[in-house]
Amino acid sequence: MTDTPLELSATEVRRILQESHPGECLLLDCRTPEEYATARIAGAMLVPMQELPERLGEIEAWRARHIFVHCHHGVRSLRVTHWLRERGFPAVTSMQGGIDAWSTDVDPNVPKY
């Protein structure tokens, strides 16, 4: 897991999610509840970046599995990725371009905002 990339494109994240067995990977949405209500990726778990320190236990079961973090454009998710890696989550990757890239490159049915 030490070779886990820091960032991957939305299309690469989708490919890995599609090729993985259920429960192998977590898609973690670190946006606000308001953003989540506007647009979301099916199956993503919402844990807003500001709430992550007190909600870390909710993702503890994923410590040894792959976590893909996304936000709106990829800035917050990269911060969350670094933060989680510093806390012993070695297989965390930020989705480049966030849900905006997902809407453009993977699923145009996910609204842009």
C-alpha positions in Angstrom: 0.0 0.0 0.0 3.0 2.3 0.2 2.8 2.8 -3.6 -0.8 4.2 -3.4 -1.0 7.3 -5.6 -1.7 10.6 -3.9 -4.2 11.5 -6.7 -6.0 9.8 -9.5 -8.4 11.0 -12.2 -12.1 10.5 -11.9 -12.0 8.0 -14.7 -9.3 6.0 -12.9 -11.3 6.1 -9.7 -14.4 4.8 -11.5 -12.4 2.0 -13.1 -11.0 0.9 -9.8 -14.4 1.1 -8.1 -16.0 -1.0 -10.9 -13.2 -3.6 -10.8 -13.3 -3.9 -7.0 -15.5 -6.2 -4.9 -18.1 -4.5 -2.6 -16.5 -3.4 0.6 -13.0 -3.2 -0.9 -13.0 0.6 -1.5 -14.7 3.6 0.1 -15.7 6.7 -1.8 -15.5 9.5 0.8 -17.2 12.8 0.1 -15.6 15.6 2.2 -17.9 18.4 1.0 -20.6 20.1 3.0 -24.1 18.7 3.4 -25.5 21.5 1.2 -23.1 20.5 -1.6 -24.0 16.8 -1.2 -27.7 17.7 -1.5 -26.9 19.5 -4.8 -24.9 16.7 -6.4 -23.5 13.4 -5.2 -21.9 10.2 -6.5 -24.0 7.1 -5.8 -22.5 5.1 -2.9 -20.3 7.9 -1.5 -20.2 8.4 2.2 -20.5 12.0 3.3 -18.1 13.1 6.1 -17.5 16.9 5.7 -13.9 17.9 6.1 -14.6 20.0 9.2 -16.3 17.0 10.9 -13.6 14.4 10.1 -11.6 14.7 13.3 -14.6 13.9 15.5 -16.0 11.3 13.0 -12.8 9.5 12.3 -14.1 6.4 14.0 -16.8 6.0 11.3 -14.1 5.2 8.7 -11.8 3.2 11.1 -12.9 0.0 9.4 -11.4 1.3 6.2 -7.9 1.9 7.6 -6.4 -1.0 5.7 -8.6 -0.6 2.6 -8.5 1.9 -0.2 -10.3 5.2 0.3 -11.0 7.6 -2.5 -11.7 11.1 -1.3 -13.5 13.7 -3.4 -14.8 17.3 -3.0 -15.9 19.8 -5.5 -12.7 20.5 -7.4 -10.0 18.4 -5.6 -8.5 20.9 -3.2 -10.2 19.8 0.1 -9.9 16.2 -0.9 -6.2 16.5 -1.2 -6.0 18.1 2.2 -8.1 15.3 3.7 -5.9 12.7 1.9 -2.8 14.1 3.5 -4.5 14.4 6.9 -5.7 10.8 6.8 -2.3 9.5 5.7 -0.7 11.3 8.6 -3.1 9.4 10.9 -2.2 6.0 9.6 -4.5 5.5 6.7 -1.9 4.5 4.0 -4.2 3.7 1.1 -6.0 7.1 0.7 -6.2 8.8 -2.7 -7.7 12.1 -3.7 -9.8 12.3 -6.8 -8.3 15.0 -9.1 -10.9 17.6 -10.1 -13.5 16.3 -7.6 -17.1 15.8 -8.4 -16.8 18.4 -11.1 -14.5 16.1 -13.1 -16.7 13.2 -12.3 -19.6 15.1 -13.9 -17.6 15.9 -17.0 -15.6 12.7 -17.5 -17.7 9.9 -15.9 -21.4 10.7 -15.3 -23.0 13.7 -16.9 -26.1 13.0 -14.9 -24.3 14.3 -11.8 -25.2 18.0 -11.7 -22.5 20.6 -12.0 -22.6 23.6 -9.7 
